[in-house]
Amino acid sequence: MKFKKIVMLGTVLCLGFTVVAMAAQVSIYKLDSNDSFIQAKGYGPFTDWTAVNFSRASDNSGRLLWRHTTGKASIYKLDANANLLSTKIYGPYSGWTAVQYERPTSTGYGRLVWENTSGKVSLYKLNANDGYVQTRGFGPYSGWTFVNYSQSDDGSGYLLWRDSSGKASIYKLDANDTFQSTKSYGPYSEWTPVQYERLKASGTARLVFQNTSGKISLYKLDANNNFIQARGFGPYSDWSFVNYAQRDDGSGRLVWQHTTGKVSIYKLDENDAFQSTKSYGPFSGWTPVNYNRSPGVALTILTGSIANAEANTLIKKAGNGTGTITAIDQVCDVTCLELVIPYIADEQVDVNVTPAGDSYFAGWETAGGVPIENIYYAEPGDTVFAVFELK
């Protein structure tokens, strides 16, 4: 067992991290057509694996993509209730990283998207059992960066690229991933393209732009990616954009995350007008990964992930007083109760406390109430208390 060495220096808590295995845990929230909770299904934690994204097919089955620290990709095939049916492994391939999996129809083909360190993108076409069919490469293109891939119900696909100026280029591909055409937008000052989504080949698409202020603009595009209209949302203080998901009726969802970890799902109509919102959390240590579209069905799935759960150290407040705790770039003021110190290999982190005007700092304690003096060795996942008492 490896330990983190915690050294006490007055009101400063110094965390010295040793190398601890990384682990990721995933919870898949199944939601109804109004985004109300139905059930949750968990996987992990798995050491050295990270959840990348979840993709859901027309029969409610899904795929959960994992990536190993070696670069290996693992595809979990799940049934309509998110139970594991099978798994498929690809790689590792030197210089390549699995960045996305897409499968809108259960009987069609999926795509496993790889990105090379050179900027080149490779699309793996996979059959119904995720067996390899073919590959098609794109790039690298000087000054351009891959953003995301979107697959339509007829098997065609779209690659979104972004150049250094913020210009967006949409590559339209046929069912065999052969290039058909391109459409460009921008650049627009202080705006960046962050996502492209097209569920139905004959329907409308959304090109999502994000402003430096945090504002989101949804470009509604026709079947040929021609501009129809734009609709803006935000900026909202302390909220950040997670992703956009399109439904088969043309409506959509915007997912936001608050700095506290709270998730808000905006329900939009087919013209992107706001209809309602649904919130979840915050859940300590959990962050939303993606909200997935649902072709032909009424259910949606929200995926969350917790990384390095076993390596984090939780700093909590105790006593009848209060104060502020700071560490790295995190500040837990008098209104918050706890602060999570993330795993940092072979580095020391100073945790400082400042009591409020009516309080004083009484010292550090273990979860069992034992005072901490000088050197303390904490196991990964331990909790340490900063005790504030009233004067």
Summary of the structure (lengths in Angstrom):
residues: 391
radius of gyration: 23.2
end to end distance: 41.0
largest distance: 72.7
contacts: 1291
relative contact order: 0.15
helix: 0%
strand: 59%
